[in-house]
Amino acid sequence: MNIVAGNGYLDSLLQGLAKLPAVPSSPVSGRLIDLRADAVDRVGALTVPTTRDEEWRFTDISPLTKLSFQPVGGTSALGAVDVEQFRISETARRLVFVDGVFAPSLSSLSRDPGVMVANLSAAASSHKAAIESHLGRHAEYRDNVFAALNTAFLHDGAVVIVPRGASVAEPIHLLFIATQENAASYPRCLLVAEAGSKVTVVEEYVALQGEAYFTNAVTEIALAEDACVEHVRVQREGGQAFHIANCAVSLARASRYRSVSVAFGARLSRHNLNVILGGEGAECAIDGLALIADRQLADTHTCIDHAKPHGTSRQLHKCIAGGAAHAVFNGKIMVRAGAQRTDSSQSSRNLLLTGKARVDTKPQLEIFADDVKCAHGATVGQLDDEAVFYLNSRGLSEVAARNLLTYAFGAEVIDRVPVASLRHRLEQAMLERAQNRVAVS
């Protein structure tokens, strides 16, 4: 790999490649080496985006470039008691990564011979074809500097492969824990749902410390014909963290993808979600909630690409911004020529809790077919004074009334999380934020 000099901040991040272990010998090692080498070349050719770039014009990431982050060396010293608070009671399968490094002692894997839930190195031996067909094929990194960086550091990764016709009853938990200050981690997830399969996956980012660090994640999800995937993504990073993530989803004929994404943490976060309905009759439902305060910035960019006829998509995204927080939503729905009988709707609903909070929202429709049903809309507002007054008249204080209304606004998304214990945990987190005066100016 040749590291191209002269790119400042990106060069400093690439110096961390020296800490990366060599690619272990496996049936896909050649593919990994080629991917990493190509990604390093792309990083050398790209630049860090600024507010002069249209896709980043509301999100200033210059605070990230003023800090130095490097991957950690060695294995985690965490024990089971340290991660017990993050356990999801419904699941028997869990992959845990600490500061980007796979932690087998903290992970729990069933002996089901059909469903593959493993670190990338372990999955490579038995699932060479699936990994080579999908790893690095869906998340475009050649023109995305953060996806390229993640791919350059590709080593450990969560791999879930569900065989044809299999239905996985319990959710699979992919847990990424940050423990070290000034650490850079590059989480990678690959989910392949073969024809007729069904699975629920929870992808969760949490922290055991509150100092600055950098998480740069990439997730690739491929659904074969008639597959069904429920994907829950929870971002609860530390208060000084930087979190940038790219998720790419590919749907084949009559497949169904449902996503619920919740963002509570990080000083600055950006989530790019690109969904391609590449087969006739594919369906997706995408729900999101960002609940931020103080000076947090949470940016969500989504693209739902209807490439074939008879596709259906639904999207609801909500932002709750308090303090001097800044929320950004950019959602594009594209209906390509020939994608007739597409049925798509998108709603962006945003709540400002203070006079200093800010939301920039931009729903978009690009339609190149003439027999479609598409709609989108956006609202930005404050709590309804009449609703507050009504609750006051029923005995609630001003603070309690505002907190209750704020909770109710976000609960519509939280209620769609299909895992009961996780849903309860998120409800409690939202209530605690209200009680800590997130909802009060």
Secondary structure, 3 states (H helix, E strand, C coil): CCCCCCCCHHHHHHHHHHHCCCCCCCCCHHHHHHHHHHHHHHHHHCCCCCCCCHHHCCCCCHHHHCCCCECCCCCCCCCHHHHHHHCCCCCCEEEEEECCEECHHHCECCCCCCCEEEEHHHHHHHCHHHHHHHCCCCCCCCCCHHHHHHHHCCCCCEEEEECCCCECCCCEEEEEEECCCCEEECCEEEEEECCCCEEEEEEEEEECCCCCCEEEEEEEEEECCCCEEEEEEEEECCCCCEEEEEEEEEECCCCEEEEEEEECCCCEEEEEEEEEECCCCCEEEEEEEEEECCCCEEEEEEEEEECCCCCEEEEEEEEEECCCCEEEEEEEEEECCCCCCEEEEEEEEEEECCCCCEEEEEEEEEECCCCEEEEEEEEEECCCHHHHHHHHHCCCCHHHHHHHHHHHHHHHHHCCCCCHHHHHHHHHHHHHHHHCCCCCC
